[in-house]
Amino acid sequence: MTRRSTVALAVIVSVALTAATHNARACTNLIVTKGASSDGSVIITYTCDGEFHPHLRRYPAADYEPGSMLDITDWGGKKRGQIKQVEHTYAVVGLMNEHQLVIGETTFSGREELQNPAGMLHYWDLMQLALKRAKTAREAIKVMTDLVAEYGYRSTGESISIADPNEAWLLEIIGPGPGGKGAHWVALRVPDGHICAHANKARIGEFPMDDPDNCMFSDRVISFAVERGFYDPGSGEPFRYRDAYCPPTPRNQRYADARVWSMFRRAAPSMNLSPGYHRAVDGATPYPLWIKPDRKLSVADVFSLMRDHYEGTDFDMTQGVDAGPYGTPNRYRPMNWKVDGHEHVWERPVSTQQTGFSYVSQSRSWLPDPVGGLLWYGVDDTYTTCYTPLYCGIDALPESYTTGKMSAFSWDSAWWTFNFVANYANIRYRDMLPDIQAVQRNIEHTYLGLQPAVEKTAAELAKTDETLMTRYLTDYCVSHGDMVVDRWRYLGEYLVRKYNDGYVQTEPGRAKEAGYSEEWLRHVIETRPEQFRLKKKDDAVPESKLVD
């Protein structure tokens, strides 16, 4: 089909990119190579965290007239400039395109003085343009880096996960400062059989400069750092991208490296990774950029890795007085706070109530693209969401994931429905969580169990009737997405009924007093040992003493 010669980029912004204006510097990515997954999938995870209402979007492939230009606009619709349009763009579902190319990101900010307000392209522009113009991860890196070289880079530092059916890469990029040209970046291929993680802090250290099959980098990535005093060649230390462009601090180590540590320590317990680095212990070694998991990871394993509050460690957020009487792991912003002049900070976990949406992707080389590319998509907190399948070959979306707004609660919105359940659970988190997880496990287990049969049928249809295959996959994804949201509405109503007024109904109409745990009651007594103590008759205090 033919499009107008100029199209505002704001029109093609995907769900993730909506978050960019809502402080999305709080995301988490995990990369699993095909040799590290149990079925040979290349997997990326992405939690897009921030206070915003996501809208899932799909964009069909499109053709443009030669010489067409594309408007680059801000979120208010104001045009920043134009770039050359390509003659054909690929279809995109969320953050995966029709060729199973998938992209995620985390913002590391780094040296904020390197942000270039004169640059035209933000990182979310680059992600969307790459998905529409590239078939492979390598092509996506070239698309993004060529664009910033020509038009300029506008954002702060970014770590970008990029995967296709065969390989996965990590691209880290930062600007040149006001009025500068291009950007300074390094991209590394994650070795097959390994996993990599990043979470709002640059992760690439040393990199080979003579291995183009596995490493790409900008021309002045080192010389620019030398010029700006970020790296001293005479120090005897090798150049490390992360140290030059995102120096470690106790704050960013606690905020970012802790999440990397927790994903790695769960995927490879045998490594016995020390928490020392993310606690800024002097001399502690930074965590490796990638590791081999103790065993190959299934999709269900990856779901689990993205559900984490440091449970079972010294930093377990479900324990202690800060978790309240019912062990809630949620800590409200701001994360930093002061008492008596001393600064403190809450732990920052992978799972957080501030998540807008998340996904776990699969890109698979042995299946036709429309079937092989799959986003397991969820909204709100990863711990209490339920992932529903969205194949990259579908031509429609479940409506409840495409509608809603922050200013008005609606049961028609998937995001609001999941938020209701998650927020209500904070009332009695320890008690309600098993009810939520039972439904979550049942649905996800069912979907994972259906996956081989669904994909076998779709792959067979692809050989004879691609239109019928598209209809089949679309009907499956839309109906099951709708079912998840319907089930979550019922779950919310069930929780309200079961946990009402501090009671717990053992069956409809029959309630019991649940009270508090002994551990919490001891906290209360330690804080105010006499206020709640009931005196024995012989210990009665004279009324005159009470008055005094």
C-alpha positions as CSV (number, residue, x, y, z in Angstrom):
1,M,0.0,0.0,0.0
2,T,1.0,3.6,-0.4
3,R,1.3,6.2,2.5
4,R,1.6,10.0,2.5
5,S,5.1,11.2,1.9
6,T,5.4,12.5,5.5
7,V,4.2,10.7,8.6
8,A,4.6,11.9,12.2
9,L,6.7,9.5,14.2
10,A,4.3,10.1,17.1
11,V,1.7,8.1,15.2
12,I,3.9,5.0,15.1
13,V,5.1,5.1,18.7
14,S,4.7,1.7,20.4
15,V,3.6,0.8,23.9
16,A,7.0,1.0,25.4
17,L,7.8,4.3,24.0
18,T,4.8,5.9,25.7
19,A,6.7,5.5,28.9
20,A,9.5,7.6,27.9
21,T,8.0,10.8,29.2
22,H,7.2,9.3,32.5
23,N,10.6,8.7,34.1
24,A,11.2,5.3,32.6
25,R,14.7,5.3,34.0
26,A,13.8,2.2,36.0
27,C,13.7,-0.8,33.7
28,T,15.2,-4.3,33.8
29,N,16.4,-6.5,31.0
30,L,17.6,-10.1,30.8
31,I,19.1,-11.7,27.7
32,V,19.1,-15.5,27.2
33,T,21.0,-16.8,24.1
34,K,19.7,-19.8,22.2
35,G,22.3,-22.1,23.8
36,A,21.2,-21.0,27.2
37,S,17.5,-21.7,26.7
38,S,16.0,-25.2,27.0
39,D,14.3,-25.1,23.6
40,G,16.8,-23.0,21.6
41,S,14.8,-19.8,21.8
42,V,16.6,-16.5,22.0
43,I,14.9,-14.7,24.8
44,I,14.8,-11.1,26.0
45,T,12.9,-9.7,29.0
46,Y,11.9,-6.1,29.5
47,T,10.2,-4.4,32.4
48,C,9.2,-0.9,31.5
49,D,8.8,0.8,34.8
50,G,7.2,4.2,35.4
51,E,4.0,5.9,36.4
52,F,2.1,5.6,33.1
53,H,-0.8,3.7,31.5
54,P,0.6,1.6,28.6
55,H,-1.3,1.0,25.4
56,L,-0.3,-2.0,23.4
57,R,-0.1,-1.2,19.7
58,R,0.4,-3.0,16.5
59,Y,1.6,-1.4,13.2
60,P,1.2,-3.1,9.8
61,A,3.9,-3.1,7.2
62,A,3.8,-0.1,4.9
63,D,5.2,1.2,1.6
64,Y,6.3,4.7,0.9
65,E,7.1,6.7,-2.2
66,P,10.8,7.2,-3.1
67,G,12.1,10.4,-1.5
68,S,9.5,10.4,1.3
69,M,10.4,12.1,4.5
70,L,9.4,11.2,8.1
71,D,8.5,13.9,10.6
72,I,10.2,13.5,14.1
73,T,7.9,15.0,16.7
74,D,7.8,15.3,20.5
75,W,5.0,14.0,22.6
76,G,3.0,17.2,22.2
77,G,3.2,16.8,18.4
78,K,5.7,19.6,17.8
79,K,8.1,18.7,15.0
80,R,11.8,18.5,15.8
81,G,12.8,17.7,12.3
82,Q,12.7,15.2,9.5
83,I,14.6,12.1,8.4
84,K,14.6,10.2,5.2
85,Q,11.9,7.5,5.0
86,V,12.6,4.1,3.7
87,E,10.5,2.6,0.9
88,H,9.2,-0.3,3.0
89,T,8.7,-0.7,6.8
90,Y,8.0,-3.9,8.6
91,A,5.0,-4.8,10.8
92,V,5.5,-4.4,14.5
93,V,3.6,-5.9,17.5
94,G,4.6,-4.2,20.7
95,L,8.4,-4.3,20.5
96,M,8.8,-7.2,18.1
97,N,8.6,-7.0,14.4
98,E,7.5,-9.5,11.8
99,H,11.0,-11.0,11.4
100,Q,11.2,-11.9,15.1
101,L,13.5,-8.9,15.9
102,V,12.9,-7.7,19.4
103,I,14.3,-4.8,21.4
104,G,14.3,-3.7,25.0
105,E,16.2,-1.1,27.0
106,T,17.2,0.4,30.3
107,T,18.4,4.0,30.9
108,F,21.7,4.4,32.7
109,S,21.9,8.2,32.4
110,G,25.6,8.1,33.1
111,R,27.3,11.4,32.5
112,E,24.2,13.6,32.1
113,E,26.4,16.5,30.8
114,L,26.7,14.4,27.6
115,Q,23.0,14.7,26.7
116,N,22.7,16.7,23.5
117,P,19.5,18.8,23.3
118,A,20.3,19.6,19.7
119,G,20.2,15.9,18.7
120,M,17.1,14.8,16.8
121,L,16.6,11.2,17.9
122,H,15.7,9.9,21.4
123,Y,16.4,6.2,22.2
124,W,12.7,5.4,21.8
125,D,12.8,6.9,18.2
126,L,15.7,4.6,17.5
127,M,14.1,1.5,18.8
128,Q,10.9,2.0,16.8
129,L,12.9,2.9,13.6
130,A,15.1,-0.1,14.0
131,L,12.1,-2.4,14.4
132,K,10.5,-1.0,11.2
133,R,13.7,-1.1,9.1
134,A,15.8,-4.1,10.3
135,K,15.5,-7.8,10.0
136,T,18.3,-8.9,12.3
137,A,20.0,-7.7,15.5
138,R,23.1,-6.7,13.5
139,E,21.0,-4.7,11.1
140,A,19.2,-3.0,14.0
141,I,22.5,-1.8,15.5
142,K,23.6,-0.4,12.1
143,V,20.2,1.3,11.6
144,M,20.3,3.0,15.0
145,T,24.0,4.0,14.9
146,D,23.8,5.3,11.3
147,L,20.8,7.4,12.3
148,V,22.5,9.0,15.2
149,A,25.6,9.7,13.2
150,E,23.5,11.5,10.6
151,Y,20.8,13.2,12.7
152,G,22.2,13.3,16.3
153,Y,21.3,11.5,19.6
154,R,19.1,13.3,22.1
155,S,18.8,11.0,25.1
156,T,21.1,10.2,28.1
157,G,22.9,6.9,28.3
158,E,21.0,3.7,27.2
159,S,21.6,0.0,27.4
160,I,19.7,-1.7,24.6
161,S,19.0,-5.4,24.3
162,I,18.5,-6.6,20.7
163,A,17.7,-10.2,19.6
164,D,16.7,-12.1,16.5
165,P,16.2,-15.9,16.1
166,N,19.9,-16.6,16.1
167,E,21.8,-14.2,18.3
168,A,21.5,-11.4,20.9
169,W,23.5,-8.2,21.4
170,L,23.9,-5.5,24.0
171,L,24.3,-2.0,22.7
172,E,25.3,0.8,25.1
173,I,25.2,4.4,23.8
174,I,25.6,7.9,25.2
175,G,25.6,11.4,23.6
176,P,28.5,13.8,22.8
177,G,27.3,16.7,24.9
178,P,25.5,19.9,23.7
179,G,26.2,20.6,20.1
180,G,28.3,17.5,19.5
181,K,28.0,15.0,16.7
182,G,26.7,11.5,16.7
183,A,27.1,9.3,19.8
184,H,29.6,7.2,21.6
185,W,28.7,3.5,21.7
186,V,29.8,-0.1,21.9
187,A,27.8,-3.2,20.9
188,L,28.8,-6.8,22.0
189,R,27.3,-10.1,21.0
190,V,26.3,-12.2,24.0
191,P,28.2,-15.5,23.6
192,D,26.0,-18.5,22.9
193,G,25.2,-20.5,26.0
194,H,25.3,-17.4,28.2
195,I,22.8,-14.9,29.8
196,C,23.3,-11.2,30.3
197,A,21.4,-8.7,32.4
198,H,21.3,-4.9,32.8
199,A,19.3,-2.6,34.9
200,N,19.9,1.2,34.7
201,K,23.7,1.1,34.8
202,A,26.2,0.6,32.0
203,R,27.5,-2.9,32.0
204,I,30.1,-3.2,29.1
205,G,33.7,-3.0,30.4
206,E,36.6,-4.0,28.2
207,F,35.8,-4.9,24.6
208,P,37.8,-6.4,21.7
209,M,38.7,-3.9,19.0
210,D,39.7,-6.5,16.4
211,D,36.7,-8.8,16.4
212,P,33.9,-7.3,14.2
213,D,31.9,-10.5,14.3
214,N,31.3,-10.0,18.0
215,C,32.0,-6.3,18.7
216,M,31.1,-3.0,17.0
217,F,31.9,0.4,18.3
218,S,32.0,4.1,17.3
219,D,35.2,5.6,16.0
220,R,35.9,8.0,18.9
221,V,34.5,6.0,21.8
222,I,37.9,6.0,23.6
223,S,39.5,9.2,22.3
224,F,36.5,11.2,23.3
225,A,36.6,9.8,26.8
226,V,40.3,10.7,26.9
227,E,39.6,14.3,25.7
228,R,36.9,14.8,28.4
229,G,39.0,13.3,31.2
230,F,36.9,10.2,31.6
231,Y,39.8,7.9,31.0
232,D,43.6,8.3,31.5
233,P,45.6,6.0,29.1
234,G,48.6,6.5,31.4
235,S,46.8,5.0,34.4
236,G,47.8,1.4,33.4
237,E,44.1,0.4,33.5
238,P,42.4,-0.9,30.3
239,F,39.6,1.2,28.9
240,R,36.2,0.2,30.2
241,Y,33.1,1.7,28.7
242,R,31.1,1.5,31.9
243,D,33.7,3.2,34.0
244,A,34.3,6.0,31.5
245,Y,30.6,6.8,30.7
246,C,28.8,5.6,33.8
247,P,31.1,5.6,36.8
248,P,30.0,3.4,39.7
249,T,28.7,5.1,42.8
250,P,27.2,3.5,46.0
251,R,23.8,4.7,44.9
252,N,23.8,3.3,41.3
253,Q,25.4,0.1,42.6
254,R,22.6,-0.4,45.1
255,Y,19.9,0.6,42.6
256,A,21.1,-1.3,39.5
257,D,23.7,-3.9,40.2
258,A,21.6,-5.5,43.0
259,R,19.0,-6.5,40.3
260,V,21.7,-8.0,38.1
261,W,23.1,-9.9,41.1
262,S,19.8,-11.3,42.0
263,M,19.0,-12.6,38.5
264,F,22.5,-14.1,38.2
265,R,22.5,-15.7,41.7
266,R,19.2,-17.4,40.9
267,A,20.2,-18.6,37.4
268,A,23.6,-19.8,38.6
269,P,23.5,-20.6,42.4
270,S,26.8,-22.5,42.0
271,M,28.7,-19.3,41.4
272,N,27.8,-18.1,44.9
273,L,28.0,-14.5,43.8
274,S,28.8,-12.1,46.6
275,P,26.5,-9.2,47.3
276,G,29.5,-7.1,48.1
277,Y,29.6,-5.2,44.9
278,H,26.1,-3.9,45.0
279,R,26.6,-3.0,48.7
280,A,29.6,-0.9,47.6
281,V,32.1,-2.9,49.7
282,D,35.6,-1.7,49.1
283,G,37.5,-4.0,46.7
284,A,34.5,-5.9,45.7
285,T,34.6,-7.2,42.1
286,P,31.9,-6.0,39.6
287,Y,29.6,-8.7,38.4
288,P,30.4,-10.3,35.0
289,L,28.7,-9.0,31.9
290,W,27.4,-12.5,31.2
291,I,27.4,-15.9,32.8
292,K,26.5,-19.5,32.1
293,P,23.4,-20.6,33.9
294,D,23.6,-23.8,35.9
295,R,21.0,-25.3,33.6
296,K,19.3,-24.2,30.4
297,L,16.3,-21.9,31.1
298,S,12.8,-22.5,30.1
299,V,10.3,-19.7,29.4
300,A,8.7,-20.5,32.8
301,D,12.1,-20.2,34.4
302,V,12.5,-16.8,32.9
303,F,9.0,-15.7,34.1
304,S,10.3,-16.7,37.6
305,L,13.5,-14.7,37.3
306,M,11.5,-11.6,36.5
307,R,9.6,-12.1,39.7
308,D,12.0,-11.2,42.4
309,H,12.1,-9.2,45.7
310,Y,15.4,-10.8,46.8
311,E,13.4,-13.5,48.5
312,G,15.6,-15.9,50.6
313,T,18.5,-13.4,50.9
314,D,19.6,-10.9,53.6
315,F,17.8,-8.3,51.5
316,D,14.4,-10.1,51.3
317,M,11.8,-7.3,51.0
318,T,9.0,-9.5,52.4
319,Q,10.7,-9.6,55.8
320,G,11.2,-7.1,58.6
321,V,9.3,-4.2,60.1
322,D,9.4,-2.3,56.7
323,A,7.4,-5.1,55.2
324,G,4.5,-4.4,57.5
325,P,2.3,-7.0,59.3
326,Y,1.6,-8.9,56.1
327,G,5.0,-9.0,54.4
328,T,4.4,-6.7,51.5
329,P,7.6,-6.2,49.4
330,N,6.4,-2.9,47.9
331,R,8.1,0.3,48.9
332,Y,6.7,3.6,48.0
333,R,8.6,6.4,46.3
334,P,10.8,8.3,46.9
335,M,13.3,5.6,47.3
336,N,15.8,7.8,49.1
337,W,14.9,9.3,52.5
338,K,16.6,10.9,55.5
339,V,16.2,10.4,59.2
340,D,18.3,12.5,61.7
341,G,20.4,13.8,58.9
342,H,21.4,10.3,57.6
343,E,20.4,9.3,54.1
344,H,18.8,5.9,53.5
345,V,17.4,4.1,50.5
346,W,14.9,1.3,50.0
347,E,16.0,-1.8,48.0
348,R,15.1,-1.7,44.3
349,P,13.9,-5.1,43.1
350,V,13.2,-6.5,39.7
351,S,9.5,-6.7,40.6
352,T,8.0,-3.4,41.4
353,Q,4.5,-1.9,41.6
354,Q,5.7,0.9,39.3
355,T,6.0,-1.4,36.3
356,G,3.8,-0.3,33.4
357,F,4.2,-3.4,31.3
358,S,6.7,-6.2,30.8
359,Y,7.4,-8.9,28.3
360,V,9.3,-12.1,27.8
361,S,10.1,-12.7,24.1
362,Q,10.9,-15.8,22.1
363,S,12.7,-15.7,18.8
364,R,13.0,-19.1,17.2
365,S,15.0,-20.0,14.0
366,W,13.3,-23.3,13.3
367,L,9.7,-21.8,12.9
368,P,8.2,-19.5,10.3
369,D,8.6,-15.9,11.4
370,P,4.9,-15.3,12.2
371,V,4.9,-18.3,14.5
372,G,8.5,-18.2,15.8
373,G,8.3,-14.7,17.2
374,L,6.3,-14.5,20.4
375,L,5.8,-11.9,23.1
376,W,4.6,-13.1,26.5
377,Y,3.0,-9.8,27.5
378,G,1.9,-8.6,30.9
379,V,0.9,-5.3,32.5
380,D,1.7,-3.9,36.0
381,D,3.9,-5.6,38.6
382,T,5.7,-8.7,37.2
383,Y,5.1,-10.6,40.5
384,T,1.3,-10.4,40.2
385,T,0.8,-10.1,36.4
386,C,-0.1,-13.0,34.1
387,Y,1.7,-13.3,30.8
388,T,-0.4,-13.8,27.7
389,P,0.9,-14.9,24.3
390,L,1.1,-12.5,21.4
391,Y,2.6,-13.9,18.2
392,C,4.4,-11.5,15.9
393,G,2.2,-12.6,12.9
394,I,-1.1,-11.5,14.4
395,D,-3.2,-8.7,12.8
396,A,-5.3,-7.6,15.8
397,L,-4.9,-7.2,19.6
398,P,-7.0,-7.9,22.7
399,E,-8.9,-4.6,23.1
400,S,-8.4,-4.3,26.9
401,Y,-4.7,-4.0,26.4
402,T,-5.1,-1.1,24.0
403,T,-7.4,1.2,26.0
404,G,-7.6,3.2,29.3
405,K,-6.1,6.3,30.9
406,M,-4.4,7.2,34.1
407,S,-7.1,9.7,35.0
408,A,-10.0,7.2,35.2
409,F,-10.3,3.7,36.6
410,S,-12.0,1.3,34.2
411,W,-12.6,-2.5,34.3
412,D,-12.3,-2.3,30.5
413,S,-8.6,-1.6,30.9
414,A,-6.2,-4.6,31.4
415,W,-3.8,-2.3,33.2
416,W,-6.4,-1.0,35.7
417,T,-7.7,-4.5,36.3
418,F,-4.2,-5.9,37.1
419,N,-3.5,-2.8,39.2
420,F,-6.6,-3.3,41.2
421,V,-5.7,-6.8,42.2
422,A,-2.1,-5.9,43.0
423,N,-3.0,-2.8,45.0
424,Y,-5.8,-4.6,47.0
425,A,-3.3,-7.4,47.8
426,N,-1.2,-4.9,49.8
427,I,-3.9,-5.0,52.5
428,R,-3.0,-8.6,53.4
429,Y,-0.2,-9.4,51.0
430,R,1.1,-12.6,52.6
431,D,-2.5,-14.0,52.7
432,M,-3.7,-12.9,49.3
433,L,-0.5,-13.7,47.3
434,P,-1.2,-17.5,47.2
435,D,-4.7,-16.8,45.8
436,I,-3.2,-14.7,43.1
437,Q,-0.4,-17.1,42.3
438,A,-2.8,-20.0,42.0
439,V,-4.6,-18.3,39.2
440,Q,-1.4,-17.0,37.7
441,R,0.2,-20.5,37.6
442,N,-2.9,-22.2,36.3
443,I,-3.3,-19.8,33.3
444,E,0.4,-19.6,32.4
445,H,0.8,-23.3,32.8
446,T,-2.1,-23.8,30.5
447,Y,-0.8,-21.4,27.9
448,L,2.7,-23.0,28.0
449,G,1.1,-26.4,27.7
450,L,-0.9,-25.4,24.6
451,Q,2.0,-23.7,22.9
452,P,3.4,-26.8,21.0
453,A,0.0,-27.7,19.6
454,V,-0.9,-24.2,18.6
455,E,2.5,-23.6,16.9
456,K,2.4,-27.0,15.1
457,T,-1.0,-26.1,13.7
458,A,0.0,-22.6,12.7
459,A,3.2,-23.8,11.1
460,E,1.3,-26.3,9.0
461,L,-1.2,-23.6,8.0
462,A,1.8,-21.4,7.0
463,K,2.7,-23.9,4.3
464,T,-0.7,-23.8,2.5
465,D,-2.7,-20.7,3.6
466,E,-0.9,-17.8,5.3
467,T,-4.2,-15.8,5.6
468,L,-5.7,-18.7,7.5
469,M,-2.6,-19.0,9.7
470,T,-2.9,-15.3,10.6
471,R,-6.5,-15.6,11.4
472,Y,-5.8,-18.7,13.6
473,L,-3.0,-17.0,15.5
474,T,-4.9,-13.8,15.9
475,D,-8.1,-15.5,17.2
476,Y,-6.0,-17.5,19.7
477,C,-4.1,-14.5,21.0
478,V,-7.1,-12.1,21.2
479,S,-9.4,-14.7,22.9
480,H,-6.8,-15.7,25.4
481,G,-5.8,-12.2,26.2
482,D,-9.5,-11.3,26.8
483,M,-9.8,-14.4,29.0
484,V,-6.9,-13.4,31.2
485,V,-8.4,-10.0,31.9
486,D,-11.9,-11.5,32.5
487,R,-10.3,-13.9,35.0
488,W,-8.4,-11.1,36.7
489,R,-11.6,-9.1,37.1
490,Y,-13.2,-12.1,38.8
491,L,-10.1,-12.5,40.9
492,G,-10.3,-8.9,42.1
493,E,-13.9,-9.3,43.1
494,Y,-13.1,-12.6,44.9
495,L,-10.4,-11.0,46.9
496,V,-12.7,-8.2,48.0
497,R,-15.2,-10.7,49.2
498,K,-12.8,-13.1,50.9
499,Y,-10.7,-10.4,52.7
500,N,-13.3,-8.0,53.9
501,D,-13.0,-5.7,57.0
502,G,-9.9,-7.6,58.2
503,Y,-11.6,-11.0,58.3
504,V,-10.9,-13.9,56.0
505,Q,-13.9,-15.9,54.7
506,T,-13.1,-19.6,54.8
507,E,-16.3,-20.0,52.7
508,P,-18.9,-17.5,51.5
509,G,-20.6,-16.0,54.5
510,R,-18.3,-17.6,57.0
511,A,-15.4,-15.4,58.3
512,K,-12.7,-15.9,60.8
513,E,-10.5,-13.5,62.7
514,A,-7.0,-13.7,61.1
515,G,-5.2,-11.1,63.2
516,Y,-1.4,-10.6,62.9
517,S,1.6,-12.9,62.9
518,E,3.5,-13.3,66.2
519,E,6.6,-11.8,64.6
520,W,4.7,-8.6,63.8
521,L,3.1,-8.5,67.3
522,R,6.6,-8.7,68.8
523,H,7.6,-5.7,66.7
524,V,4.7,-3.8,68.2
525,I,5.6,-4.7,71.7
526,E,9.2,-3.8,71.2
527,T,8.2,-0.4,70.0
528,R,5.7,0.3,72.8
529,P,6.1,-2.4,75.4
530,E,3.6,-1.1,78.0
531,Q,0.8,0.5,75.9
532,F,-0.9,-2.7,74.9
533,R,0.0,-4.9,77.8
534,L,-3.1,-6.0,79.7
535,K,-2.5,-5.8,83.5
536,K,-3.5,-8.6,85.7
537,K,-5.8,-7.7,88.6
538,D,-2.9,-7.8,91.1
539,D,-0.9,-5.5,88.8
540,A,-3.6,-2.9,88.5
541,V,-2.3,0.7,88.4
542,P,-4.2,3.2,90.5
543,E,-6.3,5.6,88.6
544,S,-4.4,8.5,90.0
545,K,-1.3,7.1,88.4
546,L,-3.0,6.9,85.0
547,V,-4.1,10.5,85.3
548,D,-0.6,11.6,86.2
